[in-house]
Amino acid sequence: MTLYGTLNKIVDGDTLYFKTNNKNVKCCVSNKDMKSAGISAICYAKSLLTLNKMYEYDVSGKDRYGRSICVVHNGNSTFNEQMVISGYSTIYRYYMNKEELVHYEALLQKAKNGRVGMWSNRYEVMECLDKARR
């Protein structure tokens, strides 16, 4: 389901709040738990998205915390892809179909091999988060 909403809060690298049809929608975008590296992820997320700007996003279900699982469109790419390829997010495989999994695994491997983003200075944390999501 594709929706449009105004971004009104960035919680961390994977949780965003949108206002859509006068309702607040809490979205989980690419991973679940980046607590130890959260500040870097938040800063990077804020560099990609702009508060109070309208974005298109696709909702594919709910996670175990009741958050909508979203893909947020951002230019010619998605916020989800940008966070992974830049090394500020791992992927949560449980909510992905086979095609998405292949695509995001390739992005993740490129970031990991290139040691970009948090893969450059928090490799062990990122590796731990990634292993937890397998």
C-alpha positions in Angstrom: 0.0 0.0 0.0 1.5 3.3 -1.1 0.8 6.4 1.1 2.0 10.0 1.2 2.8 11.6 4.5 4.7 14.5 6.1 7.7 13.4 8.0 7.5 14.9 11.5 10.0 12.9 13.6 13.1 10.8 13.1 13.6 8.6 16.1 16.6 6.6 15.0 18.0 5.0 11.9 15.0 2.8 11.5 12.0 4.5 13.1 10.2 7.5 11.5 6.9 9.2 12.2 4.7 10.5 9.4 1.4 12.4 9.4 -0.9 10.9 6.8 -4.6 11.8 6.5 -4.4 13.5 9.9 -3.2 10.3 11.5 0.3 9.7 13.0 2.0 6.6 11.4 5.1 5.1 13.1 7.2 3.4 10.5 10.0 0.9 10.9 12.2 1.1 7.8 15.2 -1.2 7.6 16.3 -2.6 10.9 15.2 -2.9 14.5 17.8 -2.2 17.1 20.8 0.0 16.6 21.0 1.2 20.2 24.8 1.2 20.5 25.3 3.0 17.2 22.0 4.9 17.2 23.5 8.4 17.4 25.4 8.0 14.1 22.4 6.4 12.5 20.1 9.3 13.6 22.5 11.9 12.3 22.8 10.2 9.0 19.1 9.7 8.7 18.6 13.4 9.4 21.0 14.2 6.6 18.9 12.2 4.1 15.4 13.3 5.1 13.8 16.6 5.9 11.3 17.2 8.7 7.9 18.6 7.6 8.5 17.5 4.0 6.1 15.2 2.2 7.4 11.7 1.3 5.9 8.7 -0.5 6.2 5.5 1.4 5.0 1.9 0.9 3.7 -0.1 3.9 4.0 -3.9 3.7 2.8 -5.0 7.1 3.6 -4.6 10.8 6.6 -5.7 12.9 6.4 -7.4 16.2 6.2 -4.0 18.0 3.2 -2.9 15.9 5.2 -0.5 13.7 4.4 -0.2 10.0 7.1 -1.7 7.9 7.8 1.0 5.3 10.0 1.7 2.3 10.4 5.5 2.1 11.0 6.9 -1.4 13.8 9.5 -1.5 14.8 10.8 -4.9 15.8 8.1 -7.3 16.3 5.6 -4.5 14.8 4.8 -1.1 15.8 5.9 2.4 16.1 2.2 3.2 18.6 1.5 0.4 20.5 4.7 1.3 20.9 3.7 4.9 22.2 0.2 4.1 24.5 1.2 1.2 26.0 4.0 3.3 26.8 1.7 6.1 24.3 3.1 8.7 21.9 0.1 8.8 21.9 -3.6 8.5 18.9 -5.5 7.2 16.1 -7.3 9.0 15.6 -10.3 6.8 12.5 -11.7 8.5 10.2 -9.1 6.9 11.7 -9.3 3.4 10.6 -11.4 0.4 13.2 -13.3 -1.7 13.7 -10.5 -4.2 14.1 -7.8 -1.6 16.5 -10.1 0.3 18.8 -10.5 -2.7 18.8 -6.8 -3.4 19.5 -5.7 0.2 22.1 -8.4 0.8 24.1 -7.1 -2.2 23.8 -3.5 -0.8 24.9 -4.7 2.6 27.8 -6.7 1.3 29.0 -3.6 -0.7 28.9 -1.4 2.4 30.6 -4.0 4.5 33.4 -4.7 2.0 33.9 -1.0 1.5 33.9 -0.4 5.2 31.7 2.6 4.8 29.7 4.4 7.5 29.6 2.4 10.7 31.3 -0.5 9.1 34.5 1.7 9.2 34.5 2.5 12.9 31.9 0.2 14.5 32.5 -3.0 12.5 32.0 -5.3 15.5 28.7 -3.7 16.5 27.4 -3.8 12.9 28.5 -7.4 12.5 26.7 -8.4 15.8 23.5 -6.6 14.7 23.7 -8.2 11.3 24.2 -11.7 12.7 21.2 -11.2 15.1 19.0 -10.5 12.1 19.8 -13.7 10.2 
